[in-house]
Structure formats: C-alpha cells, structure tokens
Amino acid sequence: MSNPFTQLTREFAIVVVGVFVALAAESWWSEREDRRFEREVREDILVEFESNVRILETDIAYNEAARERIASVPGLSDESLFLIPDNVLSAQYGSGNFESAGFDPEMGIAQALVGSGNLGAVEDRDLRLKLSRWGGLAEQCRRKNIVAVEFDLGLTPQIVEAGSDLHWSEIERRHLRALLGNMLQYFDIRVACQRELLDEAQNLLAYLSAPD
C-alpha cells in the first residue's frame, strides 16, 4: 500500500512540472510572436522610409527652386533695387504667392510605434533609438513649419498691399526687401529641418538595409 504522503508529493510534483512546462511553452510562443512582429515592423519601416526619402528629396528640390525667387531681392543694393521695373516686381511678388513644400511624412508603423510609446516591442536597441530620434525630429520640424507658415501668412498681405497699385515706390521697395529677408530666414529654417530629416531617414534606411 503506497504512502499517502508520497502519493501527494508525486501529484504535487506533476502539477508543478506541468505549470513550468506551460509557462515555458507560453514564453516560447510569446518570444516567437514578438520576433515575428519585429520582422514585420522592420519590413514595414523599410518601405515607409524609402517613401519618406523620396518625398523629402522632392520637397527639398521644390524649395530650392522656390528659394531663388525669395532670395533675389534681399541682397540687392538700393541702386539695383530701384532699377527693377514695376511690372517685374508686380509679376514676381504682387500676388503674394510664396509657395513652398512642407514635408508631409509617410505615416505608418514607425509613427504609430513612436506615438504609442510601444517601442519596447522592438528588441533592437539601436533601431529603437533611431526611431525615437526620427519621431522627435519630425515633431520638431512640424512645429517649425507651422511657425514659418504663420509668419509667411502675416507678411504676405503687407507685400500684396505694397504692390496693389502696380507701382513700387522707393519706400515700398525697401519694405519689400526687408519683408523678403525675414521670410527667407524662416524659409531656410524649414529647409534645414527637411535636410536633417533626410539625413536621418537615409541613415535609418541604410541601417535597415544592412545585412544582419
């Protein structure tokens, strides 16, 4: 006849082993799912940043062309400024149309991860740091772009008003030069931010594309 204590001990040991086996299986499955999720995240981020690099390159090229029109007046002397025909100034600046490209990033898994604070799902520490830096820089540039746009909107009516009669007096020309000079500063801040984003996006893309 078996000892009841021995039988109880055996049953308890079986239960404990079963619990540990279940926990180990659950941990293995969870780890497997986490790694599968991270692989999918990396693939999605790779596609996302390929798109972001293309968008930024296009925006920067557009802004470089737009900058020429804004920058053509601030550096002029009074003599050169006064020689520009009224119709040329009116055609260039009278409409107040100072278009520029503000970066609108491809929104996807990277933004979702950074925004949700769920970067812990990515085991790769370097990738987490790069994504965090990208998220912080993108937000910083978004705020700078808002300030630049608001500044432009405040200056544009003054420029339109100065040339509304299609005649640019010496005072109005000097005023135009000063306004465009201020506008250029904010324009350059915006583009410099886009260049930072492009560098960061290219670095992140190179990191993701590198063989393990």
Beta strands, then each sheet from edge to edge (+ up, - down):
end
